[in-house]
Amino acid sequence: MKKIIAQCIALLSLVLLIAPSLLLLMNQIELERVKSVMLIATIIWFASATVWMWKENAS
């Protein structure tokens, strides 16, 4: 169950990585806001993807 939640959070953070750059291309938000959102989304992705892809020992 924990891995499924982490997977959903990781995928949502990837959407958060794509959306700001598209909004910047459409001149909807400023570059500084894009940098902030993408930094936060990257941190969230690394944290959740680590939980999602962590292999437990089978011993």
PDB file of N, H, CA, C and O in Angstrom:
ATOM      1  N   MET A   1       0.827  -1.200   0.000  1.00  0.00           N
ATOM      2  CA  MET A   1       0.000   0.000   0.000  1.00  0.00           C
ATOM      3  C   MET A   1       0.870   1.263   0.000  1.00  0.00           C
ATOM      4  O   MET A   1       0.577   2.237  -0.693  1.00  0.00           O
ATOM      5  N   LYS A   2       1.951   1.221   0.798  1.00  0.00           N
ATOM      6  H   LYS A   2       2.189   0.429   1.361  1.00  0.00           H
ATOM      7  CA  LYS A   2       2.836   2.374   0.887  1.00  0.00           C
ATOM      8  C   LYS A   2       3.498   2.654  -0.455  1.00  0.00           C
ATOM      9  O   LYS A   2       3.697   3.809  -0.831  1.00  0.00           O
ATOM     10  N   LYS A   3       3.838   1.582  -1.179  1.00  0.00           N
ATOM     11  H   LYS A   3       3.677   0.644  -0.874  1.00  0.00           H
ATOM     12  CA  LYS A   3       4.478   1.763  -2.482  1.00  0.00           C
ATOM     13  C   LYS A   3       3.513   2.343  -3.506  1.00  0.00           C
ATOM     14  O   LYS A   3       3.926   3.118  -4.368  1.00  0.00           O
ATOM     15  N   ILE A   4       2.250   1.988  -3.428  1.00  0.00           N
ATOM     16  H   ILE A   4       1.914   1.359  -2.727  1.00  0.00           H
ATOM     17  CA  ILE A   4       1.260   2.527  -4.367  1.00  0.00           C
ATOM     18  C   ILE A   4       1.074   4.026  -4.133  1.00  0.00           C
ATOM     19  O   ILE A   4       0.989   4.795  -5.091  1.00  0.00           O
ATOM     20  N   ILE A   5       1.013   4.437  -2.896  1.00  0.00           N
ATOM     21  H   ILE A   5       1.082   3.813  -2.118  1.00  0.00           H
ATOM     22  CA  ILE A   5       0.885   5.862  -2.566  1.00  0.00           C
ATOM     23  C   ILE A   5       2.120   6.619  -3.025  1.00  0.00           C
ATOM     24  O   ILE A   5       2.010   7.701  -3.601  1.00  0.00           O
ATOM     25  N   ALA A   6       3.299   6.050  -2.771  1.00  0.00           N
ATOM     26  H   ALA A   6       3.388   5.171  -2.303  1.00  0.00           H
ATOM     27  CA  ALA A   6       4.539   6.693  -3.208  1.00  0.00           C
ATOM     28  C   ALA A   6       4.605   6.793  -4.727  1.00  0.00           C
ATOM     29  O   ALA A   6       5.102   7.784  -5.263  1.00  0.00           O
ATOM     30  N   GLN A   7       4.109   5.774  -5.424  1.00  0.00           N
ATOM     31  H   GLN A   7       3.706   4.969  -4.989  1.00  0.00           H
ATOM     32  CA  GLN A   7       4.091   5.801  -6.882  1.00  0.00           C
ATOM     33  C   GLN A   7       3.177   6.909  -7.395  1.00  0.00           C
ATOM     34  O   GLN A   7       3.535   7.618  -8.336  1.00  0.00           O
ATOM     35  N   CYS A   8       2.023   7.063  -6.800  1.00  0.00           N
ATOM     36  H   CYS A   8       1.732   6.487  -6.036  1.00  0.00           H
ATOM     37  CA  CYS A   8       1.099   8.126  -7.208  1.00  0.00           C
ATOM     38  C   CYS A   8       1.707   9.504  -6.963  1.00  0.00           C
ATOM     39  O   CYS A   8       1.600  10.393  -7.807  1.00  0.00           O
ATOM     40  N   ILE A   9       2.339   9.678  -5.818  1.00  0.00           N
ATOM     41  H   ILE A   9       2.426   8.955  -5.132  1.00  0.00           H
ATOM     42  CA  ILE A   9       2.972  10.959  -5.504  1.00  0.00           C
ATOM     43  C   ILE A   9       4.113  11.238  -6.476  1.00  0.00           C
ATOM     44  O   ILE A   9       4.288  12.375  -6.914  1.00  0.00           O
ATOM     45  N   ALA A  10       4.891  10.212  -6.816  1.00  0.00           N
ATOM     46  H   ALA A  10       4.749   9.288  -6.460  1.00  0.00           H
ATOM     47  CA  ALA A  10       5.998  10.390  -7.758  1.00  0.00           C
ATOM     48  C   ALA A  10       5.485  10.796  -9.132  1.00  0.00           C
ATOM     49  O   ALA A  10       6.054  11.684  -9.769  1.00  0.00           O
ATOM     50  N   LEU A  11       4.437  10.168  -9.586  1.00  0.00           N
ATOM     51  H   LEU A  11       3.975   9.447  -9.069  1.00  0.00           H
ATOM     52  CA  LEU A  11       3.887  10.508 -10.902  1.00  0.00           C
ATOM     53  C   LEU A  11       3.271  11.907 -10.917  1.00  0.00           C
ATOM     54  O   LEU A  11       3.381  12.627 -11.910  1.00  0.00           O
ATOM     55  N   LEU A  12       2.634  12.282  -9.830  1.00  0.00           N
ATOM     56  H   LEU A  12       2.545  11.696  -9.024  1.00  0.00           H
ATOM     57  CA  LEU A  12       2.083  13.644  -9.749  1.00  0.00           C
ATOM     58  C   LEU A  12       3.195  14.692  -9.722  1.00  0.00           C
ATOM     59  O   LEU A  12       3.048  15.776 -10.285  1.00  0.00           O
ATOM     60  N   SER A  13       4.295  14.366  -9.072  1.00  0.00           N
ATOM     61  H   SER A  13       4.415  13.484  -8.615  1.00  0.00           H
ATOM     62  CA  SER A  13       5.403  15.322  -9.050  1.00  0.00           C
ATOM     63  C   SER A  13       6.042  15.454 -10.430  1.00  0.00           C
ATOM     64  O   SER A  13       6.561  16.519 -10.766  1.00  0.00           O
ATOM     65  N   LEU A  14       6.014  14.399 -11.227  1.00  0.00           N
ATOM     66  H   LEU A  14       5.592  13.534 -10.954  1.00  0.00           H
ATOM     67  CA  LEU A  14       6.496  14.516 -12.605  1.00  0.00           C
ATOM     68  C   LEU A  14       5.611  15.438 -13.429  1.00  0.00           C
ATOM     69  O   LEU A  14       6.100  16.168 -14.291  1.00  0.00           O
ATOM     70  N   VAL A  15       4.321  15.405 -13.168  1.00  0.00           N
ATOM     71  H   VAL A  15       3.924  14.813 -12.468  1.00  0.00           H
ATOM     72  CA  VAL A  15       3.409  16.352 -13.826  1.00  0.00           C
ATOM     73  C   VAL A  15       3.744  17.771 -13.392  1.00  0.00           C
ATOM     74  O   VAL A  15       3.709  18.701 -14.197  1.00  0.00           O
ATOM     75  N   LEU A  16       4.072  17.931 -12.103  1.00  0.00           N
ATOM     76  H   LEU A  16       4.100  17.175 -11.449  1.00  0.00           H
ATOM     77  CA  LEU A  16       4.478  19.243 -11.603  1.00  0.00           C
ATOM     78  C   LEU A  16       5.791  19.720 -12.212  1.00  0.00           C
ATOM     79  O   LEU A  16       6.066  20.919 -12.227  1.00  0.00           O
ATOM     80  N   LEU A  17       6.589  18.809 -12.704  1.00  0.00           N
ATOM     81  H   LEU A  17       6.365  17.835 -12.691  1.00  0.00           H
ATOM     82  CA  LEU A  17       7.824  19.200 -13.378  1.00  0.00           C
ATOM     83  C   LEU A  17       7.570  19.668 -14.810  1.00  0.00           C
ATOM     84  O   LEU A  17       8.306  20.505 -15.332  1.00  0.00           O
ATOM     85  N   ILE A  18       6.547  19.137 -15.430  1.00  0.00           N
ATOM     86  H   ILE A  18       5.950  18.456 -15.006  1.00  0.00           H
ATOM     87  CA  ILE A  18       6.256  19.481 -16.816  1.00  0.00           C
ATOM     88  C   ILE A  18       5.380  20.738 -16.919  1.00  0.00           C
ATOM     89  O   ILE A  18       5.608  21.585 -17.782  1.00  0.00           O
ATOM     90  N   ALA A  19       4.408  20.852 -16.061  1.00  0.00           N
ATOM     91  H   ALA A  19       4.223  20.164 -15.359  1.00  0.00           H
ATOM     92  CA  ALA A  19       3.426  21.939 -16.151  1.00  0.00           C
ATOM     93  C   ALA A  19       4.043  23.345 -16.093  1.00  0.00           C
ATOM     94  O   ALA A  19       3.671  24.180 -16.917  1.00  0.00           O
ATOM     95  N   PRO A  20       4.954  23.650 -15.176  1.00  0.00           N
ATOM     96  CA  PRO A  20       5.489  25.005 -15.124  1.00  0.00           C
ATOM     97  C   PRO A  20       6.236  25.418 -16.388  1.00  0.00           C
ATOM     98  O   PRO A  20       6.167  26.573 -16.809  1.00  0.00           O
ATOM     99  N   SER A  21       6.948  24.470 -16.989  1.00  0.00           N
ATOM    100  H   SER A  21       7.004  23.532 -16.647  1.00  0.00           H
ATOM    101  CA  SER A  21       7.669  24.828 -18.206  1.00  0.00           C
ATOM    102  C   SER A  21       6.704  25.134 -19.350  1.00  0.00           C
ATOM    103  O   SER A  21       6.966  26.013 -20.172  1.00  0.00           O
ATOM    104  N   LEU A  22       5.601  24.414 -19.396  1.00  0.00           N
ATOM    105  H   LEU A  22       5.388  23.701 -18.729  1.00  0.00           H
ATOM    106  CA  LEU A  22       4.593  24.712 -20.415  1.00  0.00           C
ATOM    107  C   LEU A  22       3.934  26.069 -20.155  1.00  0.00           C
ATOM    108  O   LEU A  22       3.677  26.835 -21.083  1.00  0.00           O
ATOM    109  N   LEU A  23       3.668  26.349 -18.894  1.00  0.00           N
ATOM    110  H   LEU A  23       3.876  25.726 -18.139  1.00  0.00           H
ATOM    111  CA  LEU A  23       3.078  27.649 -18.552  1.00  0.00           C
ATOM    112  C   LEU A  23       4.036  28.790 -18.857  1.00  0.00           C
ATOM    113  O   LEU A  23       3.607  29.877 -19.245  1.00  0.00           O
ATOM    114  N   LEU A  24       5.328  28.548 -18.684  1.00  0.00           N
ATOM    115  H   LEU A  24       5.676  27.665 -18.369  1.00  0.00           H
ATOM    116  CA  LEU A  24       6.316  29.567 -19.011  1.00  0.00           C
ATOM    117  C   LEU A  24       6.335  29.826 -20.517  1.00  0.00           C
ATOM    118  O   LEU A  24       6.436  30.972 -20.954  1.00  0.00           O
ATOM    119  N   LEU A  25       6.239  28.766 -21.297  1.00  0.00           N
ATOM    120  H   LEU A  25       6.158  27.834 -20.942  1.00  0.00           H
ATOM    121  CA  LEU A  25       6.209  28.926 -22.756  1.00  0.00           C
ATOM    122  C   LEU A  25       4.990  29.720 -23.220  1.00  0.00           C
ATOM    123  O   LEU A  25       5.038  30.420 -24.232  1.00  0.00           O
ATOM    124  N   MET A  26       3.900  29.602 -22.467  1.00  0.00           N
ATOM    125  H   MET A  26       3.861  29.034 -21.645  1.00  0.00           H
ATOM    126  CA  MET A  26       2.683  30.342 -22.808  1.00  0.00           C
ATOM    127  C   MET A  26       2.635  31.710 -22.131  1.00  0.00           C
ATOM    128  O   MET A  26       1.616  32.399 -22.195  1.00  0.00           O
ATOM    129  N   ASN A  27       3.738  32.108 -21.479  1.00  0.00           N
ATOM    130  H   ASN A  27       4.565  31.548 -21.427  1.00  0.00           H
ATOM    131  CA  ASN A  27       3.840  33.393 -20.776  1.00  0.00           C
ATOM    132  C   ASN A  27       2.759  33.570 -19.702  1.00  0.00           C
ATOM    133  O   ASN A  27       2.213  34.660 -19.537  1.00  0.00           O
ATOM    134  N   GLN A  28       2.460  32.494 -18.981  1.00  0.00           N
ATOM    135  H   GLN A  28       2.904  31.608 -19.116  1.00  0.00           H
ATOM    136  CA  GLN A  28       1.462  32.551 -17.920  1.00  0.00           C
ATOM    137  C   GLN A  28       2.085  32.778 -16.544  1.00  0.00           C
ATOM    138  O   GLN A  28       1.441  33.338 -15.657  1.00  0.00           O
ATOM    139  N   ILE A  29       3.338  32.346 -16.361  1.00  0.00           N
ATOM    140  H   ILE A  29       3.862  31.891 -17.082  1.00  0.00           H
ATOM    141  CA  ILE A  29       4.019  32.549 -15.088  1.00  0.00           C
ATOM    142  C   ILE A  29       5.451  33.003 -15.345  1.00  0.00           C
ATOM    143  O   ILE A  29       5.969  32.892 -16.456  1.00  0.00           O
ATOM    144  N   GLU A  30       6.072  33.514 -14.296  1.00  0.00           N
ATOM    145  H   GLU A  30       5.651  33.604 -13.393  1.00  0.00           H
ATOM    146  CA  GLU A  30       7.434  34.039 -14.405  1.00  0.00           C
ATOM    147  C   GLU A  30       8.462  32.936 -14.166  1.00  0.00           C
ATOM    148  O   GLU A  30       8.158  31.895 -13.586  1.00  0.00           O
ATOM    149  N   LEU A  31       9.682  33.190 -14.627  1.00  0.00           N
ATOM    150  H   LEU A  31       9.929  34.037 -15.098  1.00  0.00           H
ATOM    151  CA  LEU A  31      10.756  32.207 -14.533  1.00  0.00           C
ATOM    152  C   LEU A  31      11.081  31.857 -13.080  1.00  0.00           C
ATOM    153  O   LEU A  31      11.338  30.693 -12.777  1.00  0.00           O
ATOM    154  N   GLU A  32      11.074  32.832 -12.187  1.00  0.00           N
ATOM    155  H   GLU A  32      10.865  33.778 -12.434  1.00  0.00           H
ATOM    156  CA  GLU A  32      11.400  32.555 -10.778  1.00  0.00           C
ATOM    157  C   GLU A  32      10.400  31.586 -10.157  1.00  0.00           C
ATOM    158  O   GLU A  32      10.789  30.718  -9.376  1.00  0.00           O
ATOM    159  N   ARG A  33       9.140  31.719 -10.488  1.00  0.00           N
ATOM    160  H   ARG A  33       8.825  32.424 -11.123  1.00  0.00           H
ATOM    161  CA  ARG A  33       8.127  30.796  -9.965  1.00  0.00           C
ATOM    162  C   ARG A  33       8.329  29.404 -10.550  1.00  0.00           C
ATOM    163  O   ARG A  33       8.149  28.405  -9.853  1.00  0.00           O
ATOM    164  N   VAL A  34       8.702  29.332 -11.823  1.00  0.00           N
ATOM    165  H   VAL A  34       8.849  30.143 -12.389  1.00  0.00           H
ATOM    166  CA  VAL A  34       8.978  28.042 -12.462  1.00  0.00           C
ATOM    167  C   VAL A  34      10.118  27.336 -11.730  1.00  0.00           C
ATOM    168  O   VAL A  34      10.035  26.142 -11.444  1.00  0.00           O
ATOM    169  N   LYS A  35      11.162  28.068 -11.435  1.00  0.00           N
ATOM    170  H   LYS A  35      11.229  29.039 -11.667  1.00  0.00           H
ATOM    171  CA  LYS A  35      12.307  27.491 -10.727  1.00  0.00           C
ATOM    172  C   LYS A  35      11.905  26.956  -9.356  1.00  0.00           C
ATOM    173  O   LYS A  35      12.325  25.869  -8.958  1.00  0.00           O
ATOM    174  N   SER A  36      11.098  27.719  -8.646  1.00  0.00           N
ATOM    175  H   SER A  36      10.758  28.602  -8.969  1.00  0.00           H
ATOM    176  CA  SER A  36      10.671  27.305  -7.308  1.00  0.00           C
ATOM    177  C   SER A  36       9.816  26.044  -7.359  1.00  0.00           C
ATOM    178  O   SER A  36      10.045  25.098  -6.604  1.00  0.00           O
ATOM    179  N   VAL A  37       8.837  26.038  -8.247  1.00  0.00           N
ATOM    180  H   VAL A  37       8.652  26.806  -8.859  1.00  0.00           H
ATOM    181  CA  VAL A  37       7.936  24.886  -8.346  1.00  0.00           C
ATOM    182  C   VAL A  37       8.701  23.645  -8.789  1.00  0.00           C
ATOM    183  O   VAL A  37       8.465  22.553  -8.272  1.00  0.00           O
ATOM    184  N   MET A  38       9.606  23.804  -9.733  1.00  0.00           N
ATOM    185  H   MET A  38       9.798  24.691 -10.153  1.00  0.00           H
ATOM    186  CA  MET A  38      10.354  22.656 -10.225  1.00  0.00           C
ATOM    187  C   MET A  38      11.335  22.118  -9.183  1.00  0.00           C
ATOM    188  O   MET A  38      11.572  20.912  -9.122  1.00  0.00           O
ATOM    189  N   LEU A  39      11.900  22.997  -8.371  1.00  0.00           N
ATOM    190  H   LEU A  39      11.708  23.977  -8.421  1.00  0.00           H
ATOM    191  CA  LEU A  39      12.783  22.540  -7.295  1.00  0.00           C
ATOM    192  C   LEU A  39      11.996  21.722  -6.277  1.00  0.00           C
ATOM    193  O   LEU A  39      12.438  20.649  -5.868  1.00  0.00           O
ATOM    194  N   ILE A  40      10.850  22.215  -5.871  1.00  0.00           N
ATOM    195  H   ILE A  40      10.491  23.088  -6.203  1.00  0.00           H
ATOM    196  CA  ILE A  40      10.021  21.496  -4.903  1.00  0.00           C
ATOM    197  C   ILE A  40       9.552  20.165  -5.480  1.00  0.00           C
ATOM    198  O   ILE A  40       9.576  19.146  -4.790  1.00  0.00           O
ATOM    199  N   ALA A  41       9.123  20.169  -6.750  1.00  0.00           N
ATOM    200  H   ALA A  41       9.104  20.996  -7.311  1.00  0.00           H
ATOM    201  CA  ALA A  41       8.663  18.937  -7.386  1.00  0.00           C
ATOM    202  C   ALA A  41       9.792  17.921  -7.517  1.00  0.00           C
ATOM    203  O   ALA A  41       9.559  16.719  -7.392  1.00  0.00           O
ATOM    204  N   THR A  42      11.000  18.385  -7.766  1.00  0.00           N
ATOM    205  H   THR A  42      11.189  19.362  -7.868  1.00  0.00           H
ATOM    206  CA  THR A  42      12.141  17.483  -7.865  1.00  0.00           C
ATOM    207  C   THR A  42      12.442  16.821  -6.525  1.00  0.00           C
ATOM    208  O   THR A  42      12.708  15.621  -6.468  1.00  0.00           O
ATOM    209  N   ILE A  43      12.401  17.591  -5.464  1.00  0.00           N
ATOM    210  H   ILE A  43      12.185  18.566  -5.510  1.00  0.00           H
ATOM    211  CA  ILE A  43      12.639  17.039  -4.123  1.00  0.00           C
ATOM    212  C   ILE A  43      11.566  16.012  -3.776  1.00  0.00           C
ATOM    213  O   ILE A  43      11.870  14.945  -3.243  1.00  0.00           O
ATOM    214  N   ILE A  44      10.307  16.336  -4.081  1.00  0.00           N
ATOM    215  H   ILE A  44      10.060  17.203  -4.514  1.00  0.00           H
ATOM    216  CA  ILE A  44       9.212  15.401  -3.816  1.00  0.00           C
ATOM    217  C   ILE A  44       9.394  14.132  -4.630  1.00  0.00           C
ATOM    218  O   ILE A  44       9.169  13.031  -4.128  1.00  0.00           O
ATOM    219  N   TRP A  45       9.806  14.283  -5.900  1.00  0.00           N
ATOM    220  H   TRP A  45       9.989  15.178  -6.307  1.00  0.00           H
ATOM    221  CA  TRP A  45       9.985  13.102  -6.747  1.00  0.00           C
ATOM    222  C   TRP A  45      11.078  12.200  -6.209  1.00  0.00           C
ATOM    223  O   TRP A  45      10.888  10.986  -6.129  1.00  0.00           O
ATOM    224  N   PHE A  46      12.222  12.767  -5.839  1.00  0.00           N
ATOM    225  H   PHE A  46      12.376  13.753  -5.904  1.00  0.00           H
ATOM    226  CA  PHE A  46      13.312  11.947  -5.319  1.00  0.00           C
ATOM    227  C   PHE A  46      12.905  11.229  -4.039  1.00  0.00           C
ATOM    228  O   PHE A  46      13.258  10.066  -3.848  1.00  0.00           O
ATOM    229  N   ALA A  47      12.179  11.894  -3.174  1.00  0.00           N
ATOM    230  H   ALA A  47      11.891  12.839  -3.329  1.00  0.00           H
ATOM    231  CA  ALA A  47      11.753  11.260  -1.922  1.00  0.00           C
ATOM    232  C   ALA A  47      10.746  10.135  -2.179  1.00  0.00           C
ATOM    233  O   ALA A  47      10.872   9.048  -1.615  1.00  0.00           O
ATOM    234  N   SER A  48       9.762  10.392  -3.016  1.00  0.00           N
ATOM    235  H   SER A  48       9.659  11.276  -3.473  1.00  0.00           H
ATOM    236  CA  SER A  48       8.732   9.381  -3.246  1.00  0.00           C
ATOM    237  C   SER A  48       9.217   8.256  -4.158  1.00  0.00           C
ATOM    238  O   SER A  48       8.825   7.106  -3.964  1.00  0.00           O
ATOM    239  N   ALA A  49      10.046   8.555  -5.134  1.00  0.00           N
ATOM    240  H   ALA A  49      10.364   9.490  -5.292  1.00  0.00           H
ATOM    241  CA  ALA A  49      10.562   7.503  -6.011  1.00  0.00           C
ATOM    242  C   ALA A  49      11.501   6.571  -5.259  1.00  0.00           C
ATOM    243  O   ALA A  49      11.586   5.385  -5.580  1.00  0.00           O
ATOM    244  N   THR A  50      12.196   7.089  -4.273  1.00  0.00           N
ATOM    245  H   THR A  50      12.126   8.052  -4.012  1.00  0.00           H
ATOM    246  CA  THR A  50      13.064   6.241  -3.461  1.00  0.00           C
ATOM    247  C   THR A  50      12.240   5.223  -2.686  1.00  0.00           C
ATOM    248  O   THR A  50      12.598   4.047  -2.626  1.00  0.00           O
ATOM    249  N   VAL A  51      11.153   5.664  -2.102  1.00  0.00           N
ATOM    250  H   VAL A  51      10.862   6.619  -2.151  1.00  0.00           H
ATOM    251  CA  VAL A  51      10.263   4.750  -1.376  1.00  0.00           C
ATOM    252  C   VAL A  51       9.628   3.756  -2.339  1.00  0.00           C
ATOM    253  O   VAL A  51       9.511   2.570  -2.030  1.00  0.00           O
ATOM    254  N   TRP A  52       9.223   4.238  -3.492  1.00  0.00           N
ATOM    255  H   TRP A  52       9.317   5.201  -3.743  1.00  0.00           H
ATOM    256  CA  TRP A  52       8.543   3.417  -4.484  1.00  0.00           C
ATOM    257  C   TRP A  52       9.462   2.322  -5.028  1.00  0.00           C
ATOM    258  O   TRP A  52       9.028   1.180  -5.180  1.00  0.00           O
ATOM    259  N   MET A  53      10.710   2.645  -5.322  1.00  0.00           N
ATOM    260  H   MET A  53      11.062   3.573  -5.199  1.00  0.00           H
ATOM    261  CA  MET A  53      11.607   1.704  -5.979  1.00  0.00           C
ATOM    262  C   MET A  53      12.523   0.947  -5.021  1.00  0.00           C
ATOM    263  O   MET A  53      13.341   0.139  -5.462  1.00  0.00           O
ATOM    264  N   TRP A  54      12.401   1.190  -3.740  1.00  0.00           N
ATOM    265  H   TRP A  54      11.736   1.846  -3.381  1.00  0.00           H
ATOM    266  CA  TRP A  54      13.246   0.535  -2.754  1.00  0.00           C
ATOM    267  C   TRP A  54      12.913  -0.957  -2.714  1.00  0.00           C
ATOM    268  O   TRP A  54      11.746  -1.334  -2.606  1.00  0.00           O
ATOM    269  N   LYS A  55      13.928  -1.791  -2.801  1.00  0.00           N
ATOM    270  H   LYS A  55      14.876  -1.484  -2.888  1.00  0.00           H
ATOM    271  CA  LYS A  55      13.727  -3.228  -2.744  1.00  0.00           C
ATOM    272  C   LYS A  55      14.043  -3.716  -1.329  1.00  0.00           C
ATOM    273  O   LYS A  55      15.119  -3.457  -0.790  1.00  0.00           O
ATOM    274  N   GLU A  56      13.092  -4.418  -0.753  1.00  0.00           N
ATOM    275  H   GLU A  56      12.218  -4.628  -1.191  1.00  0.00           H
ATOM    276  CA  GLU A  56      13.303  -4.961   0.585  1.00  0.00           C
ATOM    277  C   GLU A  56      14.058  -6.275   0.476  1.00  0.00           C
ATOM    278  O   GLU A  56      13.898  -7.014  -0.495  1.00  0.00           O
ATOM    279  N   ASN A  57      14.880  -6.560   1.475  1.00  0.00           N
ATOM    280  H   ASN A  57      15.010  -5.959   2.264  1.00  0.00           H
ATOM    281  CA  ASN A  57      15.633  -7.812   1.491  1.00  0.00           C
ATOM    282  C   ASN A  57      14.677  -8.987   1.665  1.00  0.00           C
ATOM    283  O   ASN A  57      13.761  -8.940   2.486  1.00  0.00           O
ATOM    284  N   ALA A  58      14.899 -10.030   0.892  1.00  0.00           N
ATOM    285  H   ALA A  58      15.643 -10.068   0.225  1.00  0.00           H
ATOM    286  CA  ALA A  58      14.029 -11.211   0.950  1.00  0.00           C
ATOM    287  C   ALA A  58      14.523 -12.243   1.961  1.00  0.00           C
ATOM    288  O   ALA A  58      14.015 -13.363   1.999  1.00  0.00           O
ATOM    289  N   SER A  59      15.494 -11.881   2.767  1.00  0.00           N
ATOM    290  H   SER A  59      15.906 -10.971   2.736  1.00  0.00           H
ATOM    291  CA  SER A  59      16.062 -12.863   3.708  1.00  0.00           C
ATOM    292  C   SER A  59      15.276 -12.994   4.970  1.00  0.00           C
ATOM    293  O   SER A  59      15.640 -13.780   5.845  1.00  0.00           O
TER     294      SER A  59
END
